[in-house]
Amino acid sequence: MAQLNYLTDEHPEAFETVTTAFTVGEAASPAHVHKLQQLRPGIAVLNGYGPAEVMIYATTQTIEAADEPHAVIPIGTPLVNKPAY
């Protein structure tokens, strides 16, 4: 997520052709997600979560655009055919 924060702040042009952005690795920054959605209306932002044992992510949450930053970004629901406990 730190990379998404950095690119949103310092190099927003990096998202000019991006249609879907995934956040994975640490808690999503509501302020940066909101800023990205304001800079690129229509971009799909998905928050992924997974413990180190899964080596990538086990849950996802599509983050809907809003007028104000979300208070928190949920970790979402398990991927298809993948349990989460």
Contacts in CASP RR format, 6 or more apart in sequence:
PFRMAT RR
TARGET T0000
AUTHOR 0000-0000-0000
METHOD contacts of the structure
MODEL  1
MAQLNYLTDEHPEAFETVTTAFTVGEAASPAHVHKLQQLRPGIAVLNGYG
PAEVMIYATTQTIEAADEPHAVIPIGTPLVNKPAY
1 23 0 8 1.000
1 24 0 8 1.000
1 25 0 8 1.000
1 26 0 8 1.000
1 27 0 8 1.000
1 28 0 8 1.000
1 29 0 8 1.000
1 32 0 8 1.000
2 26 0 8 1.000
4 21 0 8 1.000
4 23 0 8 1.000
4 29 0 8 1.000
4 32 0 8 1.000
4 36 0 8 1.000
5 29 0 8 1.000
5 32 0 8 1.000
7 14 0 8 1.000
7 15 0 8 1.000
8 15 0 8 1.000
8 32 0 8 1.000
8 35 0 8 1.000
8 36 0 8 1.000
8 39 0 8 1.000
9 32 0 8 1.000
9 35 0 8 1.000
12 36 0 8 1.000
12 39 0 8 1.000
12 40 0 8 1.000
15 21 0 8 1.000
15 36 0 8 1.000
15 39 0 8 1.000
15 40 0 8 1.000
15 43 0 8 1.000
16 40 0 8 1.000
18 40 0 8 1.000
18 43 0 8 1.000
19 43 0 8 1.000
19 44 0 8 1.000
20 43 0 8 1.000
20 44 0 8 1.000
20 45 0 8 1.000
20 46 0 8 1.000
21 36 0 8 1.000
21 43 0 8 1.000
21 44 0 8 1.000
21 45 0 8 1.000
21 46 0 8 1.000
22 45 0 8 1.000
22 46 0 8 1.000
22 47 0 8 1.000
22 48 0 8 1.000
22 60 0 8 1.000
23 33 0 8 1.000
23 45 0 8 1.000
23 46 0 8 1.000
23 47 0 8 1.000
23 48 0 8 1.000
23 73 0 8 1.000
24 47 0 8 1.000
24 48 0 8 1.000
24 49 0 8 1.000
24 50 0 8 1.000
24 56 0 8 1.000
24 57 0 8 1.000
25 48 0 8 1.000
25 49 0 8 1.000
25 50 0 8 1.000
25 57 0 8 1.000
27 73 0 8 1.000
28 47 0 8 1.000
28 63 0 8 1.000
28 73 0 8 1.000
29 73 0 8 1.000
30 69 0 8 1.000
30 70 0 8 1.000
30 71 0 8 1.000
30 72 0 8 1.000
30 73 0 8 1.000
31 69 0 8 1.000
33 45 0 8 1.000
33 47 0 8 1.000
33 63 0 8 1.000
33 69 0 8 1.000
33 70 0 8 1.000
33 73 0 8 1.000
34 65 0 8 1.000
34 66 0 8 1.000
34 68 0 8 1.000
34 69 0 8 1.000
34 70 0 8 1.000
36 43 0 8 1.000
36 45 0 8 1.000
37 43 0 8 1.000
37 45 0 8 1.000
37 63 0 8 1.000
37 65 0 8 1.000
37 66 0 8 1.000
41 65 0 8 1.000
42 65 0 8 1.000
44 62 0 8 1.000
45 62 0 8 1.000
45 63 0 8 1.000
46 60 0 8 1.000
46 61 0 8 1.000
46 62 0 8 1.000
46 63 0 8 1.000
47 60 0 8 1.000
47 61 0 8 1.000
47 63 0 8 1.000
47 73 0 8 1.000
47 74 0 8 1.000
47 75 0 8 1.000
47 76 0 8 1.000
48 57 0 8 1.000
48 59 0 8 1.000
48 60 0 8 1.000
48 61 0 8 1.000
48 75 0 8 1.000
48 76 0 8 1.000
49 57 0 8 1.000
49 58 0 8 1.000
49 59 0 8 1.000
49 60 0 8 1.000
49 61 0 8 1.000
49 75 0 8 1.000
49 76 0 8 1.000
50 56 0 8 1.000
50 57 0 8 1.000
50 58 0 8 1.000
50 59 0 8 1.000
50 75 0 8 1.000
51 58 0 8 1.000
57 79 0 8 1.000
58 78 0 8 1.000
58 79 0 8 1.000
58 82 0 8 1.000
58 84 0 8 1.000
59 75 0 8 1.000
59 76 0 8 1.000
59 77 0 8 1.000
59 78 0 8 1.000
59 79 0 8 1.000
59 84 0 8 1.000
60 76 0 8 1.000
60 77 0 8 1.000
60 79 0 8 1.000
61 73 0 8 1.000
61 74 0 8 1.000
61 75 0 8 1.000
61 76 0 8 1.000
61 77 0 8 1.000
63 70 0 8 1.000
63 73 0 8 1.000
77 84 0 8 1.000
78 84 0 8 1.000
END
